[in-house]
Amino acid sequence: MNIQWGNKTAVITGAARGLGFALSNRLLDAGVKVALFDRDLEELEKKFSKYENAFPYGLDIVESLEVKNAMNDFYTKVSRIDILANCAGIVGKTGIRSHEVDFDDFDEVMKVNVLGSFNTSKAVLPHMLKKNYGRILHVASISGKDGNAGMLAYSTSKAAVIGMTKVQGKEYAESGILINAIAPAVIRTQMVEDIPEEQVKYMTDKIPMKRCGTMEEFVEMACFIISDANSFTTGFTYDLSGGRALY
Ligand SMILES: NC(=O)c1ccc[n+]([C@@H]2O[C@H](COP(=O)([O-])OP(=O)(O)OC[C@H]3O[C@@H](n4cnc5c(N)ncnc54)[C@H](O)[C@@H]3O)[C@@H](O)[C@H]2O)c1
């Protein structure tokens, strides 16, 4: 899809690798000024030093003050923030049933995936409201719609992200700010490489197309959702699951 980005600006979390990295590259190549949020600052600096329009911030999205300060700093530099794409996330321990889940692991997954997405959207919305324009994308997961056995914390956190998207979509529907989510099945990033093979097989076997999604397929759909081409859809979770979720 040939999207005209004009002078748009964006914040992308989880930009140091995986899906956030792929989306950041696409927007930076198109001339969008992008604030790259990730806890791995070294990796951000290594990968994005060639771009004059890249603004790396090493931070933890769980820390609301760090997020707010970085968001305000980026706004001061570029005078508007049009897009937020929340790609940072963690999977936690997998291949275990609910009675085997540690409190600490559950808590950490919920904090990064849910509180992190709340923190970034809370910090960006005042800036978007000033311009009556915005596009927010939360990266959820098919596990949040369907529930993956063996992945209680992760599936629960992604269901919460889908719930948050529905609420935020309705709350800002008359403000020019569209807020949607995307629910991928399996895309072979480092996150997936770190999951035990048996759990990955469980997830991929459920995909009717019998293959994993690709980074390009994610980027194409994400770009549509965060662009002006998406103008009458908000609060919705777009499917990217090769036919696994049909709702
Ligand atoms: N890859 C898949 O198959 C898949 C499927 C469904 C959903 N998702 C979701 O897509 C998103 C991206 O996944 P990915 O596969 O690219 O993962 P990844 O592990 O390759 O990359 C995640 C990035 O987020 C950053 N990050 C993690 N916690 C952070 C924190 N607290 N603060 C700041 N940065 C933090 C990491 O440093 C890393 O750069 C995640 O939300 C994931 O749950 C992925």
Ligand as a Chemical Component Dictionary entry (heavy atoms), coordinates in Angstrom:
data_LIG
# 
_chem_comp.id                   LIG 
_chem_comp.type                 NON-POLYMER 
_chem_comp.pdbx_formal_charge   0 
_chem_comp.three_letter_code    LIG 
# 
loop_
_chem_comp_atom.comp_id 
_chem_comp_atom.atom_id 
_chem_comp_atom.alt_atom_id 
_chem_comp_atom.type_symbol 
_chem_comp_atom.charge 
_chem_comp_atom.model_Cartn_x 
_chem_comp_atom.model_Cartn_y 
_chem_comp_atom.model_Cartn_z 
_chem_comp_atom.pdbx_ordinal 
LIG N1  N1  N 0  6.042  -12.486 17.359 1  
LIG C1  C1  C 0  4.844  -12.999 17.487 2  
LIG O1  O1  O 0  4.555  -14.114 17.022 3  
LIG C2  C2  C 0  3.762  -12.236 18.181 4  
LIG C3  C3  C 0  2.455  -12.730 18.119 5  
LIG C4  C4  C 0  1.439  -12.039 18.751 6  
LIG C5  C5  C 0  1.722  -10.868 19.417 7  
LIG N2  N2  N 1  3.005  -10.407 19.478 8  
LIG C6  C6  C 0  3.244  -9.177  20.212 9  
LIG O2  O2  O 0  3.945  -8.280  19.385 10 
LIG C7  C7  C 0  4.757  -7.429  20.186 11 
LIG C8  C8  C 0  6.187  -7.484  19.647 12 
LIG O3  O3  O 0  6.640  -8.820  19.748 13 
LIG P1  P1  P 0  8.033  -9.288  19.130 14 
LIG O4  O4  O 0  7.829  -10.670 18.674 15 
LIG O5  O5  O -1 8.539  -8.268  18.182 16 
LIG O6  O6  O 0  8.921  -9.334  20.465 17 
LIG P2  P2  P 0  10.487 -9.132  20.689 18 
LIG O7  O7  O 0  10.784 -9.788  21.996 19 
LIG O8  O8  O 0  11.263 -9.561  19.502 20 
LIG O9  O9  O 0  10.653 -7.536  20.847 21 
LIG C9  C9  C 0  10.081 -6.864  21.933 22 
LIG C10 C10 C 0  10.826 -5.577  22.195 23 
LIG O10 O10 O 0  10.180 -4.929  23.302 24 
LIG C11 C11 C 0  11.161 -4.432  24.200 25 
LIG N3  N3  N 0  10.622 -4.390  25.560 26 
LIG C12 C12 C 0  10.166 -5.440  26.294 27 
LIG N4  N4  N 0  9.772  -5.020  27.494 28 
LIG C13 C13 C 0  9.980  -3.675  27.545 29 
LIG C14 C14 C 0  9.785  -2.692  28.546 30 
LIG N5  N5  N 0  9.303  -2.992  29.761 31 
LIG N6  N6  N 0  10.085 -1.402  28.245 32 
LIG C15 C15 C 0  10.595 -1.089  27.042 33 
LIG N7  N7  N 0  10.825 -1.986  26.064 34 
LIG C16 C16 C 0  10.526 -3.268  26.319 35 
LIG C17 C17 C 0  12.319 -5.434  24.086 36 
LIG O11 O11 O 0  13.552 -4.859  24.530 37 
LIG C18 C18 C 0  12.302 -5.762  22.596 38 
LIG O12 O12 O 0  13.120 -4.878  21.863 39 
LIG C19 C19 C 0  4.622  -7.938  21.620 40 
LIG O13 O13 O 0  3.657  -7.176  22.310 41 
LIG C20 C20 C 0  4.126  -9.350  21.438 42 
LIG O14 O14 O 0  3.403  -9.798  22.555 43 
LIG C21 C21 C 0  4.016  -11.075 18.875 44 
# 
loop_
_chem_comp_bond.comp_id 
_chem_comp_bond.atom_id_1 
_chem_comp_bond.atom_id_2 
_chem_comp_bond.value_order 
_chem_comp_bond.pdbx_ordinal 
LIG N1  C1  SING 1  
LIG C1  O1  DOUB 2  
LIG C1  C2  SING 3  
LIG C2  C3  SING 4  
LIG C2  C21 DOUB 5  
LIG C3  C4  DOUB 6  
LIG C4  C5  SING 7  
LIG C5  N2  DOUB 8  
LIG N2  C6  SING 9  
LIG N2  C21 SING 10 
LIG C6  O2  SING 11 
LIG C6  C20 SING 12 
LIG O2  C7  SING 13 
LIG C7  C8  SING 14 
LIG C7  C19 SING 15 
LIG C8  O3  SING 16 
LIG O3  P1  SING 17 
LIG P1  O4  DOUB 18 
LIG P1  O5  SING 19 
LIG P1  O6  SING 20 
LIG O6  P2  SING 21 
LIG P2  O7  DOUB 22 
LIG P2  O8  SING 23 
LIG P2  O9  SING 24 
LIG O9  C9  SING 25 
LIG C9  C10 SING 26 
LIG C10 O10 SING 27 
LIG C10 C18 SING 28 
LIG O10 C11 SING 29 
LIG C11 N3  SING 30 
LIG C11 C17 SING 31 
LIG N3  C12 SING 32 
LIG N3  C16 SING 33 
LIG C12 N4  DOUB 34 
LIG N4  C13 SING 35 
LIG C13 C14 SING 36 
LIG C13 C16 DOUB 37 
LIG C14 N5  SING 38 
LIG C14 N6  DOUB 39 
LIG N6  C15 SING 40 
LIG C15 N7  DOUB 41 
LIG N7  C16 SING 42 
LIG C17 O11 SING 43 
LIG C17 C18 SING 44 
LIG C18 O12 SING 45 
LIG C19 O13 SING 46 
LIG C19 C20 SING 47 
LIG C20 O14 SING 48 
# 
